Amino acid sequence: MSFITEAELREHWANGRGKLPAYPPNTRFSNAALDFLQAQGLELPLATDSAETRPPPATWDKPSTFPVMLGGELPTCSVCGQPLQNKPSHLAQLDSAHFAPKDHPRLQLRGRLDSLQALTLLTAAQARKAQQNVLAQGLDTLAAYCRELLSAEYHVRQPASLVVLGMDEAQLHEVSHHPDRYLGIPHLLPGAQDSELQHWLNVLRTQTREVEIVSLQAFPPTPDQPFHPLALSLSHALNRLSSAVYVLALMLTAAKF
């Protein structure tokens, strides 16, 4: 496991003239290094293009299955530390080894991700009602990605990268920041003149941004780790998810479907 200091970051960054390298997901950063990233407005540079460090291939874009089969030793209660044969109604399964009270921050995030998927599917249904089938397919992909984020949170792993309608995260980020350059329209300002479908997309975008904040609160800081790597990677994924929703709204306005 690598440990990166502020001095190393500054050397690579060179006051904006350089570029930070991509670090493996298990890289640890000193408190001063994390403060430097935050002060410069830089995202945590996790490697995604190395065979040794990139997440598994995007196998998440497929219909969901149920039930999920669990095995191994009995999970224990995170409060009393005792193994539980049957789950009490006031507890939920935090992971394969633990039950926790339902107001646990991670379980609150899980509930918000569940609601976000439901809203995404509802917006996709509205798109089909409006005969915007390509848009609906894109929203189906975003709903599947919500499940990928749920899986990443449960297994405490970095989520896979988002790809929707052939656009990867870098392209989504670029189009969302420069719609005039790529779609020939300015940024959207929601108003009464917009269609009902556009309002559904806007609500979905705002809810995604709210869940992004919850993801940062789900993994409390520790004295030696003020920003949990999973919280940062989930936050990044949700940020790109909100970009994707905005790009779909832009494409609908620009009649690109």
URKA-V283633 format. One record per residue. N is the residue number from 1. SS is DSSP state (alpha for helix, beta for strand, coil for the rest). D_CENTER is the distance of its C-alpha to the mean C-alpha in Angstrom with 1 decimal. Layout:
BEGIN
N/SS/D_CENTER
N/SS/D_CENTER
END
This chain:
BEGIN
1/coil/23.9
2/coil/24.1
3/beta/24.5
4/beta/24.1
5/coil/26.2
6/alpha/26.3
7/alpha/29.3
8/alpha/27.7
9/alpha/24.8
10/alpha/27.5
11/alpha/29.5
12/alpha/26.9
13/alpha/25.7
14/alpha/29.4
15/alpha/28.9
16/alpha/26.7
17/coil/29.1
18/coil/27.3
19/coil/23.9
20/coil/21.8
21/coil/21.6
22/coil/18.6
23/beta/18.6
24/coil/18.0
25/coil/15.0
26/coil/17.7
27/coil/19.3
28/beta/20.3
29/beta/21.0
30/coil/23.9
31/alpha/23.6
32/alpha/25.3
33/alpha/23.0
34/alpha/19.9
35/alpha/22.1
36/alpha/22.9
37/alpha/19.4
38/alpha/18.8
39/alpha/22.2
40/alpha/21.8
41/coil/18.4
42/coil/17.1
43/coil/13.6
44/coil/13.9
45/coil/15.2
46/beta/14.1
47/coil/16.1
48/coil/14.9
49/coil/18.3
50/coil/20.5
51/coil/21.7
52/coil/21.7
53/coil/18.2
54/coil/15.9
55/coil/13.7
56/coil/15.6
57/coil/16.2
58/coil/14.0
59/coil/15.8
60/coil/13.2
61/coil/14.5
62/coil/17.4
63/coil/18.8
64/coil/18.0
65/coil/20.7
66/coil/22.3
67/coil/23.6
68/coil/21.7
69/coil/24.5
70/coil/24.6
71/coil/27.3
72/coil/28.7
73/coil/30.1
74/coil/29.8
75/coil/26.9
76/beta/28.2
77/beta/27.8
78/coil/25.8
79/coil/28.5
80/coil/31.7
81/coil/30.8
82/coil/32.7
83/beta/31.8
84/coil/31.5
85/coil/32.9
86/coil/31.8
87/coil/28.8
88/coil/30.0
89/coil/28.7
90/coil/27.4
91/beta/25.1
92/beta/22.1
93/beta/21.0
94/beta/18.6
95/beta/18.7
96/coil/21.5
97/coil/23.8
98/beta/23.4
99/beta/23.8
100/beta/22.8
101/beta/23.7
102/coil/21.5
103/coil/20.8
104/coil/19.0
105/alpha/16.0
106/alpha/13.8
107/alpha/15.4
108/alpha/14.9
109/alpha/11.1
110/alpha/11.7
111/alpha/14.0
112/alpha/11.8
113/alpha/9.2
114/alpha/12.5
115/alpha/13.9
116/alpha/11.1
117/alpha/11.9
118/alpha/15.5
119/alpha/15.4
120/alpha/13.9
121/alpha/16.7
122/alpha/19.2
123/alpha/18.5
124/alpha/19.0
125/alpha/22.3
126/alpha/23.3
127/alpha/22.8
128/alpha/25.0
129/alpha/27.5
130/coil/27.7
131/coil/28.3
132/coil/25.2
133/alpha/24.5
134/alpha/22.6
135/alpha/20.2
136/alpha/20.0
137/alpha/19.2
138/alpha/16.2
139/alpha/15.0
140/alpha/15.7
141/alpha/13.4
142/alpha/10.5
143/alpha/11.7
144/alpha/11.8
145/alpha/8.2
146/alpha/7.6
147/alpha/10.1
148/alpha/8.7
149/alpha/5.8
150/alpha/9.1
151/alpha/11.0
152/alpha/9.2
153/alpha/9.6
154/alpha/13.1
155/alpha/14.2
156/coil/12.8
157/coil/11.8
158/coil/9.6
159/coil/7.3
160/coil/9.2
161/coil/9.1
162/coil/8.7
163/coil/12.3
164/beta/13.8
165/coil/17.6
166/coil/18.2
167/beta/16.1
168/coil/13.8
169/alpha/11.3
170/alpha/14.4
171/alpha/16.3
172/alpha/13.8
173/alpha/13.7
174/alpha/17.5
175/alpha/18.3
176/alpha/16.4
177/alpha/18.5
178/coil/21.7
179/alpha/22.3
180/alpha/26.0
181/alpha/26.1
182/alpha/24.3
183/coil/25.0
184/coil/28.0
185/coil/26.9
186/coil/26.0
187/coil/22.9
188/coil/22.7
189/coil/24.3
190/coil/24.0
191/coil/27.5
192/coil/30.0
193/coil/30.8
194/coil/27.5
195/coil/27.4
196/alpha/25.9
197/alpha/23.3
198/alpha/22.2
199/alpha/22.0
200/alpha/19.8
201/alpha/17.3
202/alpha/17.6
203/alpha/17.0
204/alpha/13.9
205/alpha/12.6
206/alpha/13.8
207/alpha/12.3
208/alpha/8.7
209/alpha/9.8
210/alpha/11.4
211/alpha/8.7
212/alpha/7.0
213/alpha/10.6
214/alpha/10.8
215/alpha/8.2
216/alpha/10.7
217/alpha/13.5
218/coil/12.8
219/coil/14.1
220/coil/17.3
221/coil/18.8
222/beta/21.9
223/coil/24.9
224/coil/24.1
225/beta/20.3
226/coil/19.3
227/coil/15.7
228/coil/14.2
229/alpha/12.7
230/alpha/10.0
231/alpha/9.3
232/alpha/9.1
233/alpha/7.0
234/alpha/4.2
235/alpha/5.3
236/alpha/5.7
237/alpha/2.9
238/alpha/3.0
239/alpha/6.4
240/alpha/7.0
241/alpha/6.3
242/alpha/8.8
243/alpha/10.9
244/alpha/11.2
245/alpha/12.5
246/alpha/14.8
247/alpha/16.0
248/alpha/17.0
249/alpha/18.8
250/alpha/20.5
251/alpha/21.6
252/alpha/23.0
253/alpha/25.0
254/coil/26.2
255/coil/27.3
256/coil/25.5
257/coil/25.1
END
